[in-house]
Amino acid sequence: MSAVRDGTDYAVPTGVLGLKGPVEKPAPGTLPLRGDLAHIALAGSHLAAHYVIPHARALGAAGAGLRLAPRDDAEIFTTLPAASRFELLDVAGEWVWGCPGPQGPSGWCRASDLAPEEA
């Protein structure tokens, strides 16, 4: 059985996780999964120290280039279009880590790439 937390589209698993053995580690930037945390939707299929319920945001007018590291010199491996959904999973200073959805891709972009939050 699962429950849905208010304000999110994702079920929060209750009870035992459905992990049944080793899972191939996805390439960096594919799924919203790091060694320290993962998107809550991956809780039944991938092991992480913490699972995060995403904060739904939108990208600003310029869109965003996703990077594997929160640095200006890190290569942009994909670009997300303007006004598209961005699920915020982590914040590190002026950088945010997230994805358009639990299927990925995932990466870092500047917090300034996000549209302002509506009041």
C-alpha positions in Angstrom: 0.0 0.0 0.0 1.2 3.5 -0.6 0.1 7.0 0.4 0.3 10.3 -1.6 1.8 13.3 0.1 -0.1 16.5 -0.3 1.3 18.7 -3.1 3.1 16.0 -5.1 2.3 13.7 -7.9 4.3 10.8 -6.5 3.3 8.0 -4.2 5.4 7.7 -1.1 6.1 4.0 -0.5 5.3 2.6 2.9 6.5 -0.7 4.3 9.2 -2.8 2.6 10.9 -1.6 -0.6 10.5 -3.8 -3.7 14.3 -4.3 -4.2 15.1 -7.9 -5.1 18.8 -7.9 -6.0 21.5 -6.0 -7.8 20.4 -3.3 -10.2 22.8 -2.0 -12.9 24.0 1.4 -12.0 22.7 3.9 -14.6 25.1 6.3 -16.3 25.5 9.7 -14.6 22.8 12.2 -15.8 20.3 9.6 -16.9 18.1 9.0 -13.8 17.7 11.3 -10.9 19.9 9.1 -8.7 23.1 9.9 -6.9 25.0 8.0 -4.2 23.5 10.3 -1.5 20.0 10.8 -2.8 17.4 9.8 -5.4 14.0 10.9 -6.6 11.2 9.3 -4.5 9.8 7.6 -7.6 12.9 5.4 -7.7 12.5 4.1 -4.2 11.2 0.7 -5.3 13.9 0.1 -7.9 17.1 1.8 -6.8 18.8 2.0 -3.4 19.9 5.4 -2.1 20.7 6.9 1.3 17.8 9.3 1.0 14.8 9.7 -1.3 13.5 13.2 -2.0 10.0 14.3 -2.9 10.6 16.8 -5.6 9.6 20.4 -5.5 7.9 21.2 -8.8 9.2 24.3 -10.5 9.3 25.6 -14.1 12.4 26.8 -16.0 12.7 30.4 -17.0 12.5 32.0 -20.5 16.0 30.8 -21.5 15.6 27.1 -20.4 18.6 25.5 -18.8 21.6 23.5 -19.7 22.1 20.5 -17.4 25.6 19.7 -16.1 27.0 16.6 -14.2 28.7 18.9 -11.7 27.7 22.3 -10.2 30.5 24.3 -11.9 30.6 26.7 -14.8 33.4 24.6 -16.4 31.4 21.4 -16.3 30.1 20.4 -19.8 26.4 20.9 -20.6 25.2 17.5 -21.7 21.6 18.4 -22.4 19.4 21.4 -22.6 15.9 21.7 -21.3 13.4 24.0 -23.0 12.0 27.2 -21.6 9.0 27.0 -19.3 9.3 23.2 -19.0 8.8 21.4 -15.7 11.8 21.0 -13.4 11.6 18.8 -10.4 14.0 20.3 -7.8 15.7 17.7 -5.7 18.8 19.5 -4.2 20.2 23.0 -3.7 23.9 23.8 -3.3 24.3 27.6 -3.1 23.5 29.1 -6.6 23.2 25.6 -8.1 20.2 23.3 -8.2 20.0 19.6 -9.0 16.9 18.0 -10.5 15.2 16.6 -13.5 12.1 17.1 -15.7 10.7 13.8 -14.2 11.8 10.5 -12.6 12.8 9.1 -16.0 15.5 11.8 -16.2 17.7 13.2 -17.4 19.1 14.7 -14.2 21.7 17.3 -13.6 22.8 20.7 -12.2 21.8 24.1 -13.4 21.9 27.6 -11.9 19.1 28.5 -9.6 18.7 31.6 -11.7 17.6 29.4 -14.6 14.4 28.6 -12.8 11.3 30.8 -13.2 10.3 32.8 -10.1 8.0 30.9 -7.8 4.4 32.1 -7.8 3.1 33.5 -4.5 
